[in-house]
Amino acid sequence: MAKKEMEVVKGLDLNRYMGRWYEIASFPSRFQPKNGENTRATYTLKDDGTVNVLNETWSDGKRGYIEGTAYKADTNSDEAKLKVKFYVPPFLPIIPVVGDYWVLYLDDDYGYALIGQPSRKYLWILCRQTHMDEEIYNQLVQRAKDEGYDVSKLHKTPQSDPPPEGEGPSDTKGIWWFKSILGK
């Protein structure tokens, strides 16, 4: 049986969506360290209408990060289907990697969101706070399951309270990126 097209948010207000989002849970990916914690994304609207994306995670006490750009996949659509482009490796940005970023659910107050993409290989539960009410979390998990995701792969992301401020010591050599490629 073919999977149905996922429903996505319509009429996303990019200005309201900007700011910091904390990763509550996600499918593990080779793009993030396996022992990452305090993972977060900060979105900033640029003058040209694209979005600056700063993804950060802490691993072994060091901050790993990558910056990229998000933009509407179809400027004539009101669906929240975005493309995100990063250059890898982050310390020598030469290879563009483009992925889908679909907002599958967003509460009315823009306080939490469910993010996915058409292959259903990646899934994120994001929140403006470092922790989320368990009932809301379970509702988002159920919504993901209803959209055809194998939610057994969801991994909760450890978050400190309060979260790390500033940048902290950085992994300036991009070692986390190489480790992630090797599956470490």
trRosetta pair geometry for C-beta under 8 A, 3 or more apart (Angstrom, degrees):
i j d omega theta_ij theta_ji phi_ij phi_ji
3 120 7.3 -68 154 -24 173 143
3 148 4.5 64 -145 -129 126 162
4 148 7.3 178 44 -41 71 131
5 118 8.0 -29 -139 -127 70 100
6 102 6.5 97 92 128 135 153
6 104 6.1 -58 166 -114 125 107
6 116 6.5 -126 -163 86 169 132
6 118 6.8 -149 13 -107 117 59
6 147 4.9 42 -125 -161 100 115
6 148 7.3 -113 -81 30 93 112
7 104 6.9 88 85 -154 66 75
7 147 7.1 -120 31 -105 77 108
8 79 4.9 72 83 -170 123 101
8 80 5.1 -150 159 56 109 80
8 81 5.8 63 122 -58 175 83
8 102 5.0 -94 -107 -175 126 103
8 103 6.0 92 -167 71 93 60
8 104 5.9 -71 -111 -101 61 45
9 12 5.4 84 111 -69 120 94
9 79 7.4 127 81 -159 47 56
9 80 4.0 14 69 10 95 136
9 103 4.4 -37 23 107 122 108
9 104 7.1 99 -23 142 83 4
9 105 6.8 139 -60 -112 101 17
9 106 5.0 17 -89 14 152 112
10 78 5.0 49 -166 117 87 101
10 79 5.7 -41 -101 -95 72 53
10 80 7.0 -134 -80 -14 22 85
11 78 5.3 8 -64 172 57 116
12 17 6.1 13 177 -42 104 142
12 78 8.0 164 15 175 70 66
12 80 4.0 95 -38 -94 134 110
12 103 5.9 104 -91 46 135 152
12 106 7.1 95 -113 14 90 161
13 16 4.1 44 99 18 114 113
13 17 6.5 159 88 -19 59 89
13 110 7.6 -83 64 -70 106 137
14 17 5.4 -61 -143 38 35 114
14 18 6.7 51 156 -40 66 92
14 45 5.9 107 139 -96 111 123
14 49 8.0 80 80 -163 170 69
14 51 6.9 -138 -162 -72 117 118
15 18 6.1 -41 -160 6 32 115
15 45 6.4 -32 -98 -27 58 157
16 110 4.7 -164 149 -46 108 165
17 43 6.5 -28 127 88 85 150
17 103 7.9 -81 -123 -88 140 153
17 106 7.7 -50 -101 -137 103 149
17 110 6.2 -131 -89 -147 52 127
18 43 4.9 -129 -131 102 56 95
18 44 6.1 75 -156 -111 114 30
18 45 5.2 -74 -80 -22 139 95
18 51 7.3 -155 -99 -133 89 110
19 42 7.0 -67 162 -146 28 71
19 43 6.5 -4 35 55 31 83
19 128 7.3 15 111 -124 128 99
20 40 5.9 2 -168 175 97 125
20 41 7.4 157 -151 86 52 44
20 42 4.8 -22 -96 -101 72 84
20 128 7.2 96 89 -144 74 64
21 40 6.5 163 85 -160 47 75
21 41 5.0 -9 60 61 99 91
21 42 7.6 179 21 -82 67 37
21 43 7.3 27 -1 -4 109 105
21 113 7.0 -37 -139 33 141 118
21 126 4.1 12 171 -179 123 125
21 127 6.9 130 -161 58 76 22
21 128 6.5 -55 -110 -86 60 47
22 39 7.5 112 -164 87 61 57
22 40 5.0 -37 -106 -103 56 95
22 126 6.7 145 69 -158 39 68
22 127 5.4 -33 61 68 92 77
22 128 7.2 60 12 165 92 8
22 129 6.6 -69 30 104 134 25
22 130 5.0 -140 -154 -107 173 48
22 157 7.9 -164 162 88 82 129
22 159 5.8 52 178 -118 131 144
22 163 7.0 -139 -102 -79 126 146
23 26 5.6 -25 -171 -30 121 118
23 39 4.0 -22 36 96 132 107
23 40 6.4 -142 -3 -83 82 38
23 41 7.2 84 -50 -12 93 92
23 124 6.0 -73 -130 -155 94 107
23 125 7.5 97 -164 72 57 57
23 126 6.1 -40 -99 -101 47 73
23 157 4.5 44 110 20 98 164
23 159 7.9 175 70 -72 63 112
24 112 7.8 4 -11 -140 143 110
24 125 4.5 -61 65 104 108 101
24 126 6.6 175 4 -106 91 17
24 127 5.1 59 -45 0 121 113
24 131 7.5 103 -118 -138 102 30
24 132 4.9 -1 -118 -2 150 129
24 137 6.6 -136 149 -111 142 107
24 156 6.8 -43 158 -142 63 76
24 157 6.3 169 165 38 11 100
24 159 7.5 -43 -108 -23 52 137
25 124 7.5 164 89 -154 52 44
25 125 4.5 24 49 36 88 116
25 137 7.4 91 -3 -153 130 109
25 141 8.0 3 74 -81 154 99
25 154 4.9 30 160 -178 128 104
25 155 6.2 168 -157 80 81 36
25 156 4.8 -44 -95 -100 96 50
25 157 6.1 -165 -91 -5 33 83
26 29 7.3 -58 141 -6 120 102
26 32 7.6 61 91 30 146 157
26 39 7.6 -63 2 94 136 152
26 122 7.5 -12 -171 -167 98 75
26 123 6.3 171 -150 90 55 59
26 124 4.6 -5 -104 -105 98 70
26 125 7.1 -148 -66 21 57 67
26 154 7.2 160 88 -144 8 67
26 155 6.4 -29 67 58 58 84
26 157 6.4 38 9 -47 96 116
27 121 7.0 -160 103 156 157 46
27 122 5.6 -147 52 -132 122 39
27 123 4.8 83 -18 37 106 84
27 124 7.9 -89 15 -61 73 55
27 153 4.9 24 -126 125 94 116
27 154 6.5 -60 -75 -93 60 46
27 155 7.2 98 -131 12 21 92
28 32 7.3 -128 -154 67 59 106
28 34 6.7 25 -149 -118 125 75
28 153 7.2 -116 20 175 82 93
28 155 5.4 46 -49 5 90 144
29 32 5.6 71 64 17 87 93
29 122 6.2 17 -76 -109 133 101
29 180 8.0 22 114 -171 69 117
30 180 5.1 120 169 161 60 86
30 181 6.2 69 168 -105 116 33
30 183 6.4 -51 -117 -85 98 65
31 180 5.8 61 -139 160 13 146
32 36 5.0 -67 168 -1 103 155
32 39 6.8 13 -149 -113 139 142
32 57 5.8 87 -150 -11 102 167
32 180 6.3 128 51 -120 11 133
33 36 4.3 128 66 -52 88 92
33 57 6.3 -174 32 113 99 133
33 59 4.0 12 78 -90 164 153
33 64 6.5 119 -17 24 119 152
33 176 5.1 -67 -59 -155 114 105
33 179 6.3 26 -111 97 90 125
33 180 6.0 -94 -76 -75 49 97
33 184 7.6 -30 -140 100 78 75
34 183 7.8 45 -46 175 124 53
34 184 6.7 -127 8 132 117 36
35 59 5.4 107 85 -140 87 92
35 60 7.0 66 96 -42 131 75
36 39 5.3 54 143 -64 118 114
36 57 3.8 -10 -158 172 122 134
36 58 6.8 123 -156 62 65 41
36 59 5.1 -48 -93 -70 61 100
36 64 7.5 -82 -111 46 110 120
36 157 7.2 -32 105 -141 91 102
37 57 7.1 118 48 -170 26 84
37 58 5.4 -44 70 70 76 94
37 59 7.4 136 17 -83 72 51
37 157 6.6 153 -130 177 50 78
37 158 4.0 -32 -128 77 111 103
37 159 7.0 -173 -178 -78 83 32
37 160 7.3 79 145 -28 116 88
38 56 7.7 -39 120 118 89 98
38 57 6.8 142 79 -148 66 50
38 58 4.6 23 53 16 116 116
38 157 8.0 -162 -20 154 13 107
38 158 7.2 -33 -34 103 58 75
38 159 5.8 108 -98 -129 52 57
38 160 5.5 -12 -82 12 113 96
38 163 5.6 135 -145 -149 106 91
38 164 5.5 58 178 5 159 106
39 55 7.6 -1 -169 -175 89 86
39 56 7.0 178 -144 94 48 54
39 57 4.1 -4 -100 -102 85 95
39 58 7.8 -137 -63 17 55 65
39 157 5.1 -82 34 -166 113 146
39 159 7.9 -88 35 -86 62 86
40 55 7.7 178 93 -149 41 49
40 56 5.5 -7 59 59 82 95
40 57 7.8 160 18 -79 55 56
40 163 7.0 55 -43 -165 144 152
41 53 6.4 -25 -164 -162 106 87
41 54 6.9 149 -158 79 54 53
41 55 5.1 -18 -103 -100 84 70
41 56 7.7 171 -86 20 36 69
41 126 7.1 -47 35 -123 115 135
42 53 7.8 143 75 -159 50 40
42 54 4.5 -12 57 60 97 107
42 56 7.5 22 -1 0 101 110
43 51 5.2 -11 -164 -179 100 122
43 52 7.1 149 -157 76 46 56
43 53 6.1 -10 -103 -103 74 64
43 54 7.9 -160 -69 25 33 73
43 70 7.2 -32 -130 30 111 135
44 51 6.8 143 69 -163 38 68
44 52 4.4 -14 62 55 97 108
44 54 7.6 33 0 -4 106 106
45 49 7.5 -22 -167 -138 94 28
45 51 5.8 -39 -99 -105 51 74
45 52 7.9 -118 -42 16 6 80
46 49 7.1 -41 77 33 77 19
46 50 5.1 -8 47 69 120 76
46 51 6.7 -170 2 -97 88 19
46 52 5.7 101 -51 -31 107 92
46 69 7.9 -30 1 -132 142 101
49 71 7.5 72 113 -131 85 91
50 69 5.2 6 161 -172 131 108
50 70 6.7 159 -173 76 79 45
50 71 4.6 -38 -118 -83 93 98
51 69 6.8 138 73 -163 53 56
51 70 4.1 -19 63 60 112 98
51 71 7.0 -175 19 -68 80 49
51 82 7.7 -16 30 -155 131 146
52 67 6.8 -17 -174 -167 90 106
52 68 8.0 150 -162 84 48 36
52 69 6.5 -34 -104 -103 44 66
53 67 6.5 150 83 -160 61 53
53 68 4.5 -19 63 67 114 82
53 69 6.5 -165 11 -80 96 13
53 70 5.3 88 -47 -22 121 101
53 84 6.1 14 -9 -145 166 111
53 86 7.8 -81 80 -76 124 92
54 65 6.4 -4 -174 -171 84 121
54 66 8.0 171 -150 85 46 38
54 67 5.3 -16 -100 -104 68 84
55 65 6.3 163 87 -152 53 66
55 66 5.3 -6 58 57 102 82
55 67 7.7 -178 21 -85 69 34
55 68 7.5 11 -1 14 106 105
56 63 5.9 -18 -163 -165 107 102
56 64 7.2 152 -155 82 55 48
56 65 4.4 -17 -101 -98 74 101
57 63 7.5 150 80 -151 32 56
57 64 5.4 -17 65 62 82 95
57 65 7.5 163 20 -81 58 56
57 176 7.9 174 77 176 106 154
58 61 6.8 -5 179 -133 106 12
58 62 6.8 161 -152 78 69 28
58 63 5.5 -36 -96 -93 75 59
58 64 7.5 161 -100 17 23 74
58 164 6.3 108 -54 -8 144 151
58 168 7.0 10 -108 78 115 156
59 62 6.3 -32 69 62 65 80
59 64 5.9 5 19 -4 111 120
59 171 7.5 1 58 -40 103 141
59 176 5.8 127 48 -113 143 124
61 168 7.8 -138 169 168 63 129
61 169 6.8 23 135 55 87 120
62 168 7.2 -180 -142 126 36 109
62 169 5.1 -69 -116 102 77 95
62 170 6.4 83 -174 -167 93 13
62 171 4.7 98 137 -53 129 85
62 176 7.7 -159 96 -49 114 123
63 164 7.5 -156 -81 112 114 155
63 167 5.7 -145 61 175 164 66
63 168 4.7 126 -28 73 120 105
63 169 6.6 154 13 82 87 43
63 170 5.0 -47 70 -103 94 63
63 171 6.8 -150 82 2 42 79
64 170 7.5 119 -88 -159 34 70
64 171 4.7 -9 -88 35 81 129
64 176 3.9 -49 -103 46 149 163
64 177 7.5 171 -162 -44 126 72
65 90 7.5 163 97 -174 54 161
65 170 7.3 -56 14 -136 104 108
66 86 5.5 31 151 -149 126 132
66 88 7.8 -11 -138 -88 139 82
66 90 4.6 -120 -111 -92 89 133
66 177 7.8 101 -71 -87 121 115
67 86 7.5 152 93 -126 31 87
67 90 7.7 109 23 -143 66 109
68 84 5.6 67 119 176 138 88
68 85 5.5 -178 -171 88 107 46
68 86 3.8 -67 -84 -83 129 71
68 87 7.4 166 -104 1 83 63
69 84 7.3 168 87 -152 39 54
69 85 5.2 -11 59 56 87 97
70 82 4.9 21 -178 165 106 134
70 83 6.8 166 -150 83 59 44
70 84 4.7 -23 -96 -98 85 77
70 85 7.7 172 -83 16 36 68
70 101 6.0 -47 -132 45 121 151
71 82 6.5 150 75 -157 24 87
71 83 5.7 -18 62 58 77 92
71 85 7.8 -1 13 1 102 108
72 75 5.2 113 90 -88 130 55
72 77 7.3 -180 177 59 117 88
72 81 7.3 72 -160 81 66 64
72 82 6.0 -64 -101 -107 36 69
72 83 7.7 29 119 13 12 83
73 77 7.5 -16 76 45 85 132
73 81 4.4 -52 27 120 129 98
73 82 6.1 -174 -28 -130 85 14
73 83 5.0 115 -87 -34 78 93
73 100 7.2 11 -76 -125 139 84
74 77 4.0 53 92 4 115 116
74 79 7.4 35 55 52 112 102
74 81 6.7 29 19 74 93 117
77 81 6.8 0 97 37 141 110
80 102 6.6 110 105 -162 79 54
80 103 3.6 -40 126 44 139 112
80 106 7.5 78 -11 -13 175 132
81 100 7.0 -33 -165 -158 87 100
81 101 7.9 138 -166 78 42 53
81 102 5.2 -9 -112 -107 69 87
82 100 7.5 129 80 -165 51 52
82 101 4.3 -30 76 73 101 102
82 102 7.3 -179 28 -79 67 38
82 103 7.5 53 1 -19 106 91
83 98 5.6 -3 -178 -171 110 106
83 99 7.2 152 -158 78 62 33
83 100 6.5 -44 -106 -103 59 47
83 101 6.9 148 -117 20 8 91
84 98 7.0 157 80 -153 43 55
84 99 5.3 -20 60 63 94 85
84 100 7.7 53 16 147 86 3
84 101 4.7 71 -25 -27 113 127
85 96 5.6 -13 -167 -165 107 104
85 97 7.1 154 -152 77 55 44
85 98 4.8 -18 -97 -98 82 80
86 90 7.6 -40 176 -87 110 87
86 96 7.5 148 81 -153 35 55
86 97 5.2 -19 66 60 85 97
86 99 8.0 1 11 8 99 104
87 90 7.2 116 88 -108 73 46
87 93 3.3 61 113 -159 136 97
87 94 6.6 115 -177 18 110 20
87 95 6.4 135 -160 65 67 43
87 96 5.6 -38 -96 -92 73 55
87 97 7.3 156 -104 13 21 79
88 93 7.3 23 -32 -122 11 60
88 95 5.2 -42 66 71 74 102
88 97 5.5 22 1 -11 116 125
88 177 6.9 175 -150 -164 101 134
89 92 5.4 40 65 45 92 84
89 93 7.6 -110 82 -79 41 43
89 95 7.8 47 -14 33 46 106
89 174 5.1 84 162 174 121 152
89 177 5.0 124 -145 124 101 155
89 178 7.6 3 -118 -57 140 76
90 93 6.6 7 -146 -73 32 87
90 174 5.4 176 58 -111 90 114
90 177 5.9 -173 13 -64 99 147
91 172 7.4 96 -106 165 122 53
91 173 6.6 -14 -72 -172 163 27
91 174 3.9 -115 -12 -30 120 132
91 177 7.6 -154 -1 21 96 145
92 174 7.8 -88 4 -6 80 164
99 117 6.6 -56 169 -105 94 160
99 122 7.5 23 178 25 137 158
100 117 3.7 129 85 -139 109 109
100 118 5.9 22 72 5 171 88
100 119 8.0 141 37 6 131 87
101 115 6.2 -21 -163 -166 76 117
101 117 6.8 -32 -79 -79 25 102
102 115 6.8 144 73 -160 49 62
102 116 5.4 -35 67 74 103 67
102 117 5.5 145 9 -96 103 46
102 118 7.1 97 -20 -44 145 67
103 106 5.5 3 172 -40 121 116
103 113 6.0 -55 -144 -165 95 122
103 114 7.6 106 -168 74 53 55
103 115 6.1 -34 -103 -102 51 75
104 114 4.5 -62 70 103 104 101
104 115 6.6 169 9 -106 91 18
104 116 5.0 32 -34 17 132 108
104 143 6.9 150 131 137 116 116
104 144 7.3 91 101 -94 157 69
104 147 6.2 -36 -156 -70 141 167
105 113 6.5 168 89 -154 61 51
105 114 4.1 35 42 31 99 112
105 140 6.6 -161 72 -123 141 84
105 143 5.5 14 -34 143 151 160
106 110 6.3 2 176 -108 110 60
106 112 7.7 178 -142 92 49 45
106 113 4.7 -2 -101 -108 77 92
106 114 7.7 -133 -57 27 50 66
107 110 6.9 -145 74 -48 73 16
107 111 5.3 -33 65 45 129 87
107 112 5.4 48 0 50 119 79
107 113 7.6 -119 6 -71 73 56
110 113 7.7 2 -153 -56 57 107
110 128 7.5 76 124 -51 70 127
111 127 6.7 7 152 -153 70 73
111 128 5.0 -79 -148 11 60 120
111 129 7.6 8 -174 -5 96 94
112 125 7.3 2 -176 -180 104 82
112 126 6.5 169 -154 93 58 56
112 127 4.5 -11 -105 -104 92 77
112 128 7.1 -102 -64 1 58 77
112 132 6.2 86 -109 -122 140 125
112 136 6.2 95 51 157 166 133
112 140 7.1 -99 142 -66 123 142
113 125 7.7 171 87 -155 49 44
113 126 4.7 -7 58 61 93 104
113 127 7.8 -174 21 -73 65 40
114 123 7.6 -17 -172 -166 85 91
114 124 7.5 162 -157 85 41 56
114 125 6.0 -15 -105 -106 69 69
114 126 7.8 -171 -77 23 23 77
114 140 4.9 179 -75 -157 117 103
114 143 5.9 -152 -18 92 173 128
114 144 6.1 -149 -163 -65 132 94
115 123 7.1 152 85 -158 60 44
115 124 4.3 -6 59 58 108 101
115 125 7.8 -169 23 -76 77 24
115 126 6.3 37 -7 -6 116 116
116 120 6.7 0 -175 -111 121 55
116 122 6.7 157 -148 93 53 68
116 123 5.1 -4 -102 -107 89 74
116 124 7.6 -169 -69 25 49 66
116 144 7.0 151 -66 -127 133 94
116 147 6.8 168 27 116 169 148
116 149 6.8 -117 -117 -71 139 130
117 120 7.3 -152 77 -57 61 26
117 121 7.1 -36 72 46 109 76
117 122 5.3 29 23 57 115 103
119 122 7.7 55 69 11 97 80
120 123 7.4 9 -161 -54 59 106
120 147 7.6 -180 -107 123 111 94
120 148 5.7 -85 -96 108 152 99
120 149 5.3 -161 -158 -97 106 69
120 150 7.6 99 150 5 117 78
123 144 5.8 71 -155 -144 142 137
123 149 5.4 65 -72 -141 149 148
123 151 7.9 -85 97 -107 166 66
123 153 7.8 113 36 86 121 107
123 154 6.8 -64 91 -93 125 89
125 132 7.3 -86 144 8 118 165
125 137 6.7 75 164 -135 157 77
125 140 5.2 106 -122 126 118 147
125 141 7.6 -31 -69 -64 144 70
125 144 7.9 -83 -67 -42 101 138
125 154 7.6 34 -6 -147 119 125
127 130 7.6 -157 89 -55 113 3
127 131 7.5 -66 92 93 152 13
127 132 4.7 -158 -66 -74 158 108
129 132 6.9 146 74 -75 101 59
130 159 4.0 -180 -176 148 97 135
130 160 7.0 -74 -163 74 153 39
130 161 5.3 -178 79 -86 145 86
130 162 7.6 166 -15 -149 151 39
130 163 5.3 -178 -83 -54 130 104
131 159 6.4 -164 -63 74 70 131
131 161 6.7 -22 -21 -69 117 132
132 136 5.5 -110 170 81 103 116
132 137 5.0 122 106 -62 120 98
133 136 4.4 78 71 9 97 107
133 137 6.8 -165 91 -11 47 86
134 137 5.3 -52 -145 36 35 117
134 138 6.2 36 156 -20 67 104
135 138 5.8 -53 -148 36 29 110
135 139 6.6 33 151 -21 62 104
136 139 5.6 -53 -151 33 34 114
136 140 6.5 31 152 -17 66 104
137 140 5.9 -59 -153 37 31 108
137 141 6.4 31 150 -20 66 106
138 141 5.5 -50 -145 36 34 114
138 142 6.3 37 154 -20 65 104
139 142 5.7 -54 -150 36 31 112
139 143 6.4 34 150 -22 64 104
140 143 5.5 -49 -147 33 35 114
140 144 6.5 37 152 -19 65 102
141 144 5.7 -52 -151 35 32 112
141 145 6.4 34 149 -20 64 105
141 151 5.2 98 -169 -158 90 145
141 154 6.6 -86 -119 -7 105 168
142 145 5.5 -52 -148 36 34 114
142 146 6.3 38 151 -21 65 104
143 146 5.6 -53 -150 35 32 114
143 147 6.6 26 151 -16 63 107
144 147 5.7 -61 -152 39 33 109
144 149 4.2 -41 163 45 93 139
144 151 5.4 117 96 -86 116 108
144 154 7.7 104 87 -67 158 129
145 148 7.9 110 179 -20 30 9
145 149 6.1 -86 -85 64 34 82
145 151 4.8 -52 -72 -16 92 130
149 153 7.9 -111 169 44 92 108
150 153 5.3 62 102 -5 96 109
151 154 5.2 -9 -171 -14 68 118
159 163 6.5 -41 -173 -92 92 96
160 163 5.5 127 72 -111 87 41
160 164 6.5 75 53 -36 136 71
162 165 7.4 13 126 -42 120 98
164 168 5.6 -28 177 -38 137 135
167 170 6.2 -19 154 -59 111 106
171 174 6.7 123 131 -74 98 16
171 175 5.6 -112 -172 40 115 88
171 176 4.9 78 110 -12 167 109
174 177 4.4 -25 178 22 89 123
174 178 6.7 91 126 -17 83 90
175 178 5.7 -55 -156 38 42 109
175 179 6.2 42 149 -19 71 105
176 179 5.5 -54 -146 39 33 113
176 180 6.2 36 154 -24 66 104
177 180 5.8 -53 -149 32 29 111
177 181 6.7 31 151 -19 62 102
178 181 5.7 -52 -152 32 35 112
178 182 6.5 21 154 -7 66 109
179 182 5.8 -66 -150 46 32 104
179 184 3.9 -80 -170 63 91 118
180 183 7.5 46 -174 -73 32 23
180 184 7.2 -88 -68 50 28 73
